[in-house]
Amino acid sequence: MKVSIAFSWPAWTWVNTAWLLLWNLLSSKWYHILGDKEYASIIKWDNNDFIIYVSDENLFISKKLDYFFAQDDYSVSKNEKIYDLKNIYNLKSCDCKYKNTFSFGASLKVLWIDIQEWIDLINKTFEWKPSLDQNLIDLQKWYDYIDTSTFDLSSNIWNPKEFKFWNQIIGEWAIASGLEWYSAYPMTPASSLIDVIVQDKNVIFFQWEDEIAVAMSMLGSKFAWKRAMCGTSWWWFALMSESISFSNQTEIWWVYILSQRDWPSTWTPTFTWQWDFKFSLTPTFGETSPIVIAPSSYEDWYTLIWKALNRSDIYQHPVIFLLDKQYSESYMSIDNSKFKAEVINRGELVKWKEWYKRYEFTKSWISPYTIPGTENGEFIASSYEHDEYWATNEEPDMKKKMMEKRFKKMETFIQKEFNSDFYGYEIINPEASSFFVTFGFNSYVLKSFWASAKNLGDYWIIIIKIMQPFDMRLKTRLENNKKNIQSLTFVEMNYTWQLQELVTNICLLNTPDRNPKIKNIRKYDLYPIFEEDII
């Protein structure tokens, strides 16, 4: 069973709370719910769309909207260019005070949910009696208006799920993994992370005047051994580029949440995109290669945010957690009862050491660290090239060794992290001969397509999760199966096939003797990839 319900209203109306209540009600029945929120950059003089995708099998996102509730004619004309609107209800002249509640009566009826469930929920939510009474009147009107429904979601099919938005999930799990410091300048679509993190009194939060101050405060907090993270987007992240080089050079590390979106100069910054991908691999000057992690599911968000914060501490290296607007601002029902967290690992800390070498050459290329104030453990975190003690040094041999030291830490990462328990990629249906290759939010679309359209072809899916350093076991796997590979279809939301370029170059798929039939599905029209785009 799959059903989609959409609501479109002027941006200045009170609409968010009502739709969130419906999403929560459906999640309480265990259904797989994906809530998509699309809103214009001009904010006040346009319409917002709230779309609920409901399934008893798997999460999905589609252009087909089974029920579309519009407040005015513009809602219809705008969205029929993007979506396939099946049943349209235009409420521009409805006899009601609260159109959002009015339409909810209808949405409950088309899903065949007892109106009493909504009455109980609305009684818990609204405390102001006059408002409550009018809401119940408007709710009953539409519930009585519709006679029948194709769907029946009246039963609770399993234990309740939690309904959360993605930034809420990552914020809560970062806190659970020991986050102590968060800094940010509000920036869509990473801004709502602030709302989550400030609620925890154990996390220090600073809102600065710009991203340069944000980044440098992060370095200061890490210097003092705080587990630190920041969140930003697009060219505001570019303002942090000098701090990333400084972080790499001084081996003082932290985690950057980079949530991709469309460019601000295009006047469409509230829409999704995936074109910071290549920039995240080399986001600064010099030979600086941060660890780049791109989660592809909410399970990944749980495991990989722990890995990001732990690995940043262990390897003393900057980590970029790569998201996109669709992930950051969408909602979904989750069941995290089976998740198992990693143990917090802060790396090697020295409490006292005579003649302390901050940048000591070790077998792992990772040097021990001291908290400021440690006896005999003082050091200067300088952007100049230095020797093992941190003193400025311009000798060619020392320069060579320090450059190798900073890069060889990633060799240690590869040896220790890429093992039988953890891969930098995920493969679904590995015995097939045709591949979809993707990352991030697109994986949900492909998983849904693969689950419901197996008869359309012998496909399997490769999802890249660790972009840098790359898990070369994928290259080996592709080489060993090159005779059986009929095609590789790269699915991404950018024009310049950035994921395709990374994978084909690293895996040497561009050479004539190793080149399977490479295709691509690229979308760059502001909206996410739908199942119909794959078909």
Protein Blocks (a to p, Z undefined) as FASTA:
>chain_A
ZZdddddddfkbcfklmmmmmmmmmmmnopacdddddddfklmmcccdddddddfkbgcd
dfbdfbacdfbfklmmmmmmmmccfbdcdfklcccfblmlmmmmmmmmmnopafklmmmm
mmmmpmblklmmmmmmmmmmmmmmpmbdfbdckbcfbdcdddddfklmmmmmmmmnopab
dcdddddfklmmmmmmmmpmkbccdddfbfklmmmmmmmmmmnopacddddefjlmmmmm
mmmmmmmmnopacdddddddddfklopakbccdfklmmmmmmcgcjddddddddfbfklm
mmmmmmmmmmmmmnopacdddddfklmmmccdddfklpccddddebjadfbdghiafklc
cfkopacdddehiahiaccddfbdcdfkopacfbfklmmmmmmmmmmmmmmmmmmmmcck
bccbdcehklbmbdcddehjllmmmmmmmmmmmmnoccdddddfblbdcdfklmmmmmmm
mmmpmbdcdddddfklmmlmmmmmmnopmbmklmccdddddddehpacdfklmZZ
